[in-house]
Amino acid sequence: MTEHFLSLWHEAALTSLGFFWMALWAFALGYLISSLIQVLVTRQRMQRAMGTDGPRSMLLASFFGFISSSCSFAALATTRTLFQKGAGLAPSLAFMLASTNLVVELGFVIAIFLGWPFVVGEYAGGILLILLAWAFIRLTRPDALIARVRERLQGDGEQDEGEAAPDWRETLKSREGWRRIGQTYVMEWQMVWKDVLIGFTVAGVIAAFVPESFFQALFLGAGDDDPGFLALLAQALVGPLAAFFTFIGSMGNIPLAAVLFDNGVSFAGVMAFIFSDLVVLPVLRINATYYGWRMALYILALLLSTLVVTALLLHLGMDLLGWLPQGSGTGAITERDFFAFNYGFVLNLSFLAASAGLVWLWWRGRQAGGHHHHDHGGGGASLGRRVLQAMVALSLAWLAGGLLVAPLIG
């Protein structure tokens, strides 16, 4: 019995590390692209261009979200700033949804773990989420709530930067420009590494220890080739509930989504789980700190209702087009040769070298006094940070122990 547990522990640790190795180059490439754009396109330009409401503002907000960071906590902070500066609620939320669902790096990771149908679902679903959120706000007309929140935020706004942004060509030619890119790249990793560590660790544990029968009990109709509408609806509702208690951000939950799919959860259920990175408990607490509990719960209701509808529409639409992928129900993802010498191995080495150069630029800038810390959500999230730190420590101990028990396995 003890040897069996140790064997599963070792398998779980190797699976978690294998998941990360599979996705490493995608993370690095995505954050490099994100860092370039963040340095070359300033927040002030975005704020001036977005306006307050209407189709043009929604389109611009979605575009700026697309070219921004995928970290949920960074998206929350930027969304608050945009709303504070006068952007309408709908464009502000469109930015938030686009910056967590339409970004390039997320598509890379989804393609590696789940395949192209889920990439299509991610981007098409991101657009649907924005349109449905816009419709939700127009139908509910929370004008009085918005007015109270704006009054709450008065006096807390940041000062506009008076300096004109340099030309992007000059930035790319200068050492200082690349130092800023390196700093932004390191900040991107600083924002997500804890979520990634916890998410990949949890995914390895579930892949190794949790039997398929558990998923079939939790997700009604899991493993069925053609689940009925009620089963799809149930899975789309359970997906956000499962995500709510994982504390995992958008980049960390993709390997866990792959585990769900390989255990027979439907396309709708998996997409609902992926879209739920903004309905987890730390995000709810941060929104309450920013806007108060009424607005935080309003945003939660908006996100939950729109993501469930989006997941169902995506499933039905992909089925109609004949693009609906079928889960194997065999846990096949754990049988991959994670560390094989292939194109991913070469890309990982290449981007590790590029990352080392960017980290060196960041370090030189830090030595010169140019480093600053990126806040994940303000002082109101101190309890969430403590929980996150404890989960990080447990994850590191679990992974180290799983590797060290290898000699004890017969």
Secondary structure, DSSP 8 states (H G I E B T S, - for coil): -HHHHHHHHHHHHHHHHHHHHHHHHHHHHHHHHHHHHHHHS-HHHHHHHH-SSSHHHHHHHHHHHHTS---HHHHHHHHHHHHHTT--HHHHHHHHHHHHHS-HHHHHHHHHHT-HHHHHHHHHHHHHHHHHHHHHHHHH--HHHHHHHHHHHTT-------S----HHHHHHSHHHHHHHHHHHHHHHHHHHHHHHHHHHHHHHHHHH--HHHHHHHSTTTT-SS--HHHHHHHHHHHHHHHHTT---TTTTHHHHHHHHHTT--HHHHHHHHGGGGSSHHHHHHHHHHH-HHHHHHHHHHHHHHHHHHHHHHHHHHHHHT------SS-GGGGS-TT-SSHHHHHHHHHHHHHHHHHHHHHHHHHTT------SS-GGGHHHHHHHHHHHHHHHHHHHHHHHTGGG--
